Amino acid sequence: MDPILVGIVGSVVMIALFLMGMHVAFAMALIGFLGFSFLSSFKSGISLLCRDIFEQFASYPLSAIPMFMLMGAYAYAAGMGERLYEASQVVFGRLKGGLAIATVMGCAGFAAICGSPTATAAAMGRISIPEMKKYGYPEALATGVVAAGGILGPLIPPSTTLIVYGFLTEQSIGKLFIAGLVPGLILAGLYALSVVVLSKILKLQETAPGRVRYNFKQKFLAILRCADVLLLFLIVILGLYFGFFTPTQAGGIGAAGALAIGIFRGSITRKAFIEATKDALMTSCMVLTIIASAMVFGHFLALTNIPGLLGTWVSRVDLPPLGVLLFTIVIFCIGGCFIDALPLMMLVIPLFYPLILKAGYDPIWFGIVVVVLVGIGVLTPPVGVNVYVVKGIAPEVPIQVIFKGTYPFLIALFTMLFLLLLFPELATWLPSVLSI
């Protein structure tokens, strides 16, 4: 049988397995193994499966992922998320839509110590959704802002998404982290602006009627209570960027720092330590399994020569650089509706990254564009992962209501994407300044 036809059939079957509810990692590994075995031999397929899984789990560059997962888990157990949200409430709580704005800023703060969109949404959702519902926020806004706020996790460093991108493209993790900072803060501002506009449309009253109005000193002290979060962030990011330690060491130092802060504050007990470690381990295994499975499927696709034919087709069509970029963006947007962020990156980047480089685009800038694109994907139906995370926190809210609540923030995400296309310096300026 024609290898190209086998590749197309395999890809269609894999997507069908996704839609039937099979875990993406198992679906990719199964189709990759069966397809490779069909085109080569069963013995070769078994050898490929074992080798790819072992190599990814034994990969030193990817060992940064469990370290940063531990950092986020210990930070949450240490109460950093609660303190960030409380400080945001003190500063923004009296504004119209203030609790939703506080949620956005809390997500931005927690993103600085947790690189996962789902973990950011889960951590802040447990704290903020009950508070917003208490003061009469519409369910769509209360849940939608949390689901969208989680996207700040992979954009504001550290970011497991950018670690995977750096691993796939052999780019500097430190530069990618620094490049995501300005776009992440701008996106947080766009989210806050969306809340302000929604508050006027929905005619929200003050978020916390009768609550104390805080003066400047009280606001300053509330922010000061989060100084350990800022210090931990600066140690990890600047130490990584300036080469004092590797990404894995940076994650380990961050995890140790978060654990030390939690023990010092008395918020991490033995039970909390065990639970946080277990959660980080389970999440890390899930991420590494997805990466290993995507490698198996990628080797199957390489054997079909579909990637090479795609590159040849784009060259023959002679698309201008902007056309190549827009074609890649469309693929990410469509794929994001059906495939989770990490497997989508593992499938698409090896195919399109060489074309993006050939078109003359900056690889660091493109990494930030990819994060925004997969952020759009984790909010769009039918496979909006962050939406389902929020559904787990607020099971009484219908899933369609949560999706509806994300629509204004999807506009903010597309606005951020447009700004990055129009002003690439938003992602490239800070790394270039710090490199001087």
N, C-alpha and C positions, 0 to 999 in steps of 0.2 A: 504494500500500500504506500502511496505517496506520503513522505514524511510531513509535508506541509498540511495535508488533509488530516493526518493523525494529530498534529499539533492543534489544529482548529477544533477538531472533535473533542480532544482532551480539555481544551480551554472551556468549551461550552458545557461539557459534563461537570467540570469543576465549579463553574458558576451555578449550575443547577443544584449541586450539592450544597453550596453556600445557602441558596434560597430555601432548601429543604431543612436547613437547621444544623447541618453538620459543621463541626468546628472548622474554621478556616485552615488551621494548621494541619489537621488530619486530612482534609480534602486536598490540599496542595501536595502533601507528602504521598498520598495514595495515588493521585493522578500522575504525579511526577515519576513515581516508582513504576507504575503499570505502563506508562507511555515509554519510558526509557527501556524497560524490559522488552516491550513489544518491538521497538526499533533496533535494539541491540541483542541482548540475551537476558534470561532470568538471573544468571550469575552476575552479570554486569549491573543489573538493577539492584540486587541485594548489596553488592559492593558499594554502589553509589549511595544508597540509603544510609548504610552504616557510616561511611566516610564523612558524608555531609553533616550528619547529626553530631558525630564526635568532634569534627573540626570546629563547628560553631559553638558548642558547649565548652570546648577547650580554648577558644580564641581569647587571647589577652585583651585586644581592643574592646571586645564585647563584654569583658568583665566589668567595665565601667557601669553597665546597666544595672546589675544587682546592687552595686555600691550606691548609686543615686536613688534606687528604689528604697534601700535601707535608710538613706538620709531623709527621704520624704516620710517614711513610716515612723521613724523615731521623732521627727519634727512634729508630726500630728499627735503622737502619743505624749510629747512634751508640752502640749497645749499651745503651740505656736499659732495654729490656725485660729483658735478661740481668741487669743490676745490680738491678733491682727484684725479680726472682725470687730472686736470690742473697740479697738482704737479707731477703726473706720467709722463705727457708729458714733463715737464721740465727735469726730470731725464733720461727718456728713449727715448724721441722723436727723437733724432738724430741717433739712431741705425737703422740698417736695420730691417724693421718690427716693428719699435719703437712705432708706434701708437697702434698696436695690443698688444704689450707688455704692453703699458700704460693702455690699456683697461683691461688686465688681472689684473694688479696691482690695478687699480681703483676698479674692482670687489672685489678683496681681501679686500681692505680698506672698501668698502661699506658693505661687508659681516659682518664686525665687528660691525655694527650698525643695520643690517637688516638680519633676519634669514630666509628669504624666497628666494628660487631659482628664482621664477618668478618675484618677486619684484626687485631683484638684476639685473636680465637680462633687465627688463623694464627700470629701472632707468639709468643704464649705457648705454643701447642701444640708448636711446634718445640723449645722449650726444656724444657718440663715433662713431656711424655708419655714421652720416653726415660728421664728420671730416675725417674718413678713406676714404669714397667715394670721398671726395674733393681732396685727394692726390692720387687717382688712385688705391686704393686697390681693388683686385678682390672681387666681391660681396660675393662669398662663404667664403672667409677668414674674411671679415668684419662682416658678420652676424654670421658665425659659432663660432667665438671667443667670441661673446657676449652671445650666447646661452649656450656655455660651461662654460663661466665665471660665469654664474648664479649659477652653482653647488657649487661654493665656499660659497654661502650664507648659506646653511644648514650645511656646514662642519666647517667653521670658526665661533666660537661663537659670539653672541647668535644664537640659531637655533631652529626654531619651530619644525623641524623634530625630533631633539633630545629631545625636550620637550615631544612630543607625544611618542617617544620610552621610555623615562623615566616613563611616565604615564602608559604605557602598562606593563612595566617590573619591576616597583617600584625601579628603580635605581636613584642614586643621580644626579639631573640635573646639579649641579655644577661640579661634576667629569666628566660628559659627555661633558660639554662645554670645560673644560680644555683639555680633551683627544682629542678633535677635532682640537686643535690649530696647533700642529706640522704636522699632516697629511694634514691639509688645506694649510699650507705654502708650504709643499713639492709639493702638487698638483699644486699650483700657479706656482712654479718653473718648473714643468713638462710642464705646459701650455706654459710658456715663452720659454722653450727649443723647444717645437713644433713649435712655431712661428718662431724662428731662423732658424730651419731646413726648414720650408716652404718658408721662405724668400729667402733662397739660391736656393731652387728648382725652385721657381717662378721668381727668379732673380729680386726681388724688389729693387728699388733704395732707396736712403735715403727718409724717409717718408715725410719729410717737407723741400724740397729743398729751400735754400735761407733763412731759418729761423735762428734766432739768436742762436749762440752757447752759452749755459749758463755755467758760471764758478761755482766753488764749492760753493761760497758764495750765489749765486742766487739759486742754487739747495737747499741749506740748508734753505734759507728763504722760498722757496716754500713748503718744507716739514713742516717747522715751522707753516705755515698758517693752517696746518691740525692738530695742536697740540690738539685742542679741541676734535677732533674725538678720538684720542688716549686716552685722559684723560677720556672721557665718557666711552669708552670701558673698561678701567682698573677699573673704579669705579664700573661698573655693574658686570663684570666677577669676579674680585677678591672679591668684597663685597659679591657676591652670594656664591662663593666657600668657603670662610672662615666663612660663616654663619652669616654675619651681617644682611642679610635680605633674605626672601624667594624668589623663582623665580618670583612670582607675584609682590612682592615689587621691585625686581630688574628691571623688565620690566617697572613698573611705574616710578621708579627713572630715568631710561634711557629715557623714553618718556618725563618726565618733564625737564630733562637736555637738550635734543635735542630741545624742545620747547623754553627753556630759551636762548639757544645759538642763535636760529633763531631770537627771538625777539631782543636780544642784537645786533645782526648784522644787524637788520632791514630787513631781508629777508622773514620773515613770517608776512604777512599781515592778516587782518581779513578774507579775502576771502580765502587765502592760508590755514589758520588754519581750516576753515570749510571744504574745499575740502580734506585736508589731513586726518582729523578726519573721514569724510564720507568714504574715500577709505579704511582706516584701519578697520572701522566698517563692511563694506561690505565683505572684505577679511576674517575677523575674523568669521563672520557669516557663510561664505562658509566652512571654515575649521572645525568649531564646528558642522555644519550640517553633514559633511562627517563623523566625528568621531561618532556622535550619530547614524547615519544610519548604520555605520559599526558594532556598538554594537548590533543593532537590527538583522542584518544578522548573526552576530556571535552567538547570542542566538539561532537562528534557526538552525545553523550548530551544535551547542552543543546538541540540541534536536535530531538530526539525528545520533549522536554518531560518525560522520566521524572523528573528531579530535582524539578521543580515538582509533579508528581503525587504523588511520595513525601511531600513536605512537606504537601500538602493532605490526604493520607490520614492522616498522623500527627495533624494538627490535628482531623480529623473523629473519629478514634478517641478523641481527648481523653485521651491517655496522661498520667499524672502525670510530673513531672520525673524521678523515679527510674525510671519505666517507659521514658522516652525514653533515659536513660543505659544501662539494661540492654539495651535493644534494640540500641543502638549497639555495646555490648560483645560481644553475641552475633554481630553481623555481622562484627566484627573477628576474633573467634575462629574462626568458620567460614571466612572469607576467608583467614586466615593459614595454614590447612592447604593452600591451593592456590596462593597468590600471595605473592611475596616482599614484604618490608617496604615499600620505597619505592613500588612500583606500587600496593600496597594502600592506602597513605596517599593517594596521588594520586587514587585512585578514590573512596575512602570519605569523606575529610574534606570535600571540597566539597559532598557530599550531606548530611552529618549535622552539620557544624559549625554552620550556622545554627539547626538544631533544638536543639543543645546550648546555644547562647547564649540562645535564646528560653526554654529551660527554667530559665535563671538560673544556670548553672554558670560558674565562673571559667575563662577560656580558657587561662591559664597552667597551672593545675592539670590541665585536660583534656589539655594537651600532654604532661604527664608520664604520665598514664593511657594515652595513645596509645602512648608509647614502651614501656611495660610490655606492652601488648597485642600490639604488633608483635614484641616480644621473645619472647612466648609462641609467636607464629607461626613464627619462625625456628628453633624447636626441635621443632615438631610435624610428624609425617608427613602427607602424602608429600613436601612441599616444605620440609623443615627445612634451610634453607640452611647454617646453622652446622654442622649434623651432616655435611653433605657436604664442608664445608671441612676438618673434622677427619678425615673419611675420606680426603681427599687427603694429609693428613700421616701418617696411620697406615693405609695401604692394606690391611695384613694383618688389620685388625679388621673383622669383618662389620658392615654398616650397621645391622642390627637390634640388634646389641650396643650400638652407640653410642646409638641411640634409647632403648634400655632404660636406659642410664646417665644420660640426661637427666631421667627421670621424677621422681626426688626433687627435682631443682632446679626442675622445673615446679611442684611443690607450693609451693616457696619463692616462685616468681613469682606464683602465684595468691594466696598469703598477702600478698605486697607489694601486689597489686591491691586486696585486701580492706582492708588498712590505709589505702591512699589513699582508698578510698571512705568508710571510717569516720572517718578523721582527715585531711581535706583540708589542714590546716595543715602537714602534713609537706612539702608542695610550696609552700605559699604563705607560710609563716612567714619563711623566710630572705630572700626578695625584699622582703617588707614591712619587715623590720628594717633591711636595707641601704639602703632608700629613705628612711629617716628622716634 
